[in-house]
Amino acid sequence: MRKPFGRSLALSFLLAGSLHFSASHPASAMEAEFGDFQRIMLMPLQAQVKRADAILNRKYKKDFNPATYESNMENSIPFYALASDATFAAYRIAAARPELLAGYEVYESCRGGAPRTLLECFFRGGAPGEYVDLAASCPVCSAEAITLFLWDEAGVPSSQFTGGLRFLYDPSLREPPPL
């Protein structure tokens, strides 16, 4: 039986394979891009949530108050997004940056059919407006949104996002090969 690679060793292979396209970039720019990419990728979720929360509070001035029974749900984050700090941050990201989440695959099969894009985990049909509760019950959807947001805010090239998300969240990469 084969032993699985450790996460850091597998990450090294992923990043080494990605370095070939950056050969024309100056070394300092390449190091900065991969430095942020790696730091965010290896950061524990709670640290990612804390960083995302600080960016959302500083940079995005939208009203991110959660809806309550008494308040109007329109333009408010739904109450079920309060399931965890990560979920609340992810719903705020979806509200502030829907275009960012619209272009990426979902790496978790959700109840009621698989969404085509990550944004569909937060909004019905993938169009901002009517929230859905899929991401509230899916830690992978929330973590994926937070990771994407942090990479984008750090200036990591979007060409690296798909490979990084797949490495972190694609369950087929964690399944043992068939015998």
C-alpha positions as CSV (number, residue, x, y, z in Angstrom):
1,M,0.0,0.0,0.0
2,R,1.3,3.4,-0.9
3,K,1.9,6.1,1.7
4,P,0.3,9.5,0.9
5,F,2.6,12.4,0.4
6,G,2.6,15.0,3.2
7,R,0.8,18.2,2.4
8,S,4.0,20.3,2.4
9,L,5.8,17.9,0.1
10,A,2.8,17.8,-2.3
11,L,2.6,21.6,-2.2
12,S,6.3,21.8,-3.1
13,F,5.7,19.7,-6.2
14,L,2.7,21.8,-7.2
15,L,4.6,25.0,-6.8
16,A,7.7,23.6,-8.5
17,G,5.6,22.7,-11.5
18,S,4.2,26.2,-11.6
19,L,7.5,27.9,-11.6
20,H,8.3,27.3,-15.3
21,F,5.8,29.9,-16.5
22,S,7.4,32.6,-14.3
23,A,10.9,32.3,-15.7
24,S,10.5,35.6,-17.7
25,H,9.5,37.5,-14.5
26,P,12.1,39.1,-12.3
27,A,13.0,36.9,-9.4
28,S,11.7,39.3,-6.7
29,A,8.3,39.5,-8.4
30,M,8.1,35.7,-8.7
31,E,9.1,35.2,-5.1
32,A,6.5,37.7,-3.9
33,E,3.7,36.1,-6.0
34,F,4.6,32.6,-4.8
35,G,5.3,33.8,-1.3
36,D,1.7,35.2,-0.8
37,F,0.3,32.2,-2.7
38,Q,2.0,29.8,-0.4
39,R,1.5,31.7,2.9
40,I,-2.3,31.9,2.3
41,M,-2.5,28.3,1.1
42,L,-0.8,27.1,4.3
43,M,-2.5,29.5,6.6
44,P,-5.0,27.9,9.0
45,L,-8.6,28.7,8.2
46,Q,-9.1,30.8,11.4
47,A,-6.2,33.0,10.4
48,Q,-7.6,33.3,6.9
49,V,-10.9,34.4,8.4
50,K,-9.3,37.0,10.6
51,R,-7.4,38.4,7.6
52,A,-10.4,38.4,5.3
53,D,-12.5,40.1,8.1
54,A,-10.0,42.9,8.4
55,I,-9.9,43.5,4.7
56,L,-13.7,43.4,4.4
57,N,-14.0,45.9,7.3
58,R,-11.4,48.2,5.9
59,K,-12.0,48.1,2.2
60,Y,-15.6,47.2,1.5
61,K,-18.1,49.6,2.9
62,K,-21.2,47.5,2.2
63,D,-23.7,46.9,5.0
64,F,-22.8,43.4,6.2
65,N,-25.2,43.3,9.1
66,P,-26.9,39.9,9.4
67,A,-30.6,39.8,8.9
68,T,-32.8,39.2,11.9
69,Y,-36.4,38.2,12.3
70,E,-37.3,41.9,12.8
71,S,-35.2,43.3,10.0
72,N,-35.6,43.2,6.3
73,M,-33.7,40.4,4.6
74,E,-33.0,42.5,1.5
75,N,-29.5,43.8,1.4
76,S,-28.6,41.9,4.6
77,I,-26.5,38.8,5.0
78,P,-29.0,36.0,5.9
79,F,-29.1,34.8,9.5
80,Y,-27.9,31.2,8.5
81,A,-24.6,32.7,7.5
82,L,-23.8,33.1,11.2
83,A,-23.2,29.4,11.5
84,S,-19.5,30.1,12.0
85,D,-17.0,33.0,11.6
86,A,-15.8,31.4,8.3
87,T,-19.3,31.1,6.9
88,F,-20.1,34.8,7.8
89,A,-16.9,35.9,6.2
90,A,-17.6,33.9,3.0
91,Y,-21.1,35.3,2.6
92,R,-19.7,38.8,3.1
93,I,-17.1,38.0,0.4
94,A,-19.9,36.8,-1.9
95,A,-21.8,40.0,-1.4
96,A,-18.8,42.2,-1.9
97,R,-17.0,40.3,-4.7
98,P,-19.5,38.1,-6.6
99,E,-17.5,38.4,-9.8
100,L,-14.6,36.7,-8.1
101,L,-16.5,33.6,-7.1
102,A,-18.4,33.3,-10.4
103,G,-15.4,32.0,-12.3
104,Y,-14.4,29.1,-10.1
105,E,-15.5,25.5,-9.8
106,V,-17.0,24.0,-6.7
107,Y,-15.1,21.1,-5.2
108,E,-17.8,19.8,-3.0
109,S,-21.0,18.0,-4.0
110,C,-23.9,19.8,-2.4
111,R,-27.4,18.6,-1.6
112,G,-29.9,19.2,-4.3
113,G,-27.4,19.0,-7.2
114,A,-24.0,20.4,-7.7
115,P,-23.7,24.1,-8.3
116,R,-21.8,25.0,-11.5
117,T,-19.8,27.8,-9.9
118,L,-18.8,28.8,-6.4
119,L,-21.1,31.8,-6.5
120,E,-24.1,29.5,-6.8
121,C,-23.4,28.2,-3.3
122,F,-24.2,31.7,-2.1
123,F,-26.8,33.0,-4.6
124,R,-29.7,31.3,-6.4
125,G,-28.7,30.8,-10.0
126,G,-25.3,32.4,-9.4
127,A,-26.8,35.9,-9.7
128,P,-26.4,38.2,-6.7
129,G,-29.7,39.0,-5.1
130,E,-31.4,36.0,-3.6
131,Y,-29.2,34.2,-1.1
132,V,-29.2,30.4,-0.7
133,D,-28.0,28.4,2.3
134,L,-25.7,25.9,0.5
135,A,-22.5,27.5,1.7
136,A,-23.8,27.8,5.2
137,S,-23.7,24.1,5.6
138,C,-20.6,23.5,3.6
139,P,-17.2,24.3,5.1
140,V,-15.5,23.7,1.7
141,C,-17.5,26.4,-0.1
142,S,-16.7,28.9,2.7
143,A,-13.0,28.0,2.8
144,E,-12.8,28.2,-1.0
145,A,-14.3,31.6,-1.1
146,I,-12.1,32.9,1.6
147,T,-8.9,31.5,0.0
148,L,-9.8,33.0,-3.4
149,F,-10.5,36.4,-1.8
150,L,-7.2,36.5,0.0
151,W,-5.2,35.5,-3.0
152,D,-6.9,38.1,-5.1
153,E,-6.5,40.8,-2.4
154,A,-2.8,39.9,-2.1
155,G,-2.3,40.4,-5.9
156,V,-1.6,36.7,-6.6
157,P,-2.1,36.2,-10.4
158,S,-5.4,34.6,-11.1
159,S,-3.7,32.0,-13.3
160,Q,-2.6,30.3,-10.1
161,F,-6.1,30.2,-8.5
162,T,-7.5,27.1,-10.2
163,G,-4.5,24.9,-9.5
164,G,-4.3,26.0,-5.9
165,L,-8.0,25.5,-5.3
166,R,-7.9,22.1,-6.9
167,F,-4.9,21.1,-4.7
168,L,-6.6,22.3,-1.5
169,Y,-10.2,21.2,-2.1
170,D,-10.6,18.6,-4.9
171,P,-11.5,15.4,-3.1
172,S,-10.3,13.3,-6.1
173,L,-6.8,14.3,-5.2
174,R,-7.1,12.8,-1.7
175,E,-8.6,9.5,-2.8
176,P,-6.2,6.6,-3.0
177,P,-5.5,5.4,-6.5
178,P,-7.4,2.3,-7.5
179,L,-5.5,-1.0,-7.0
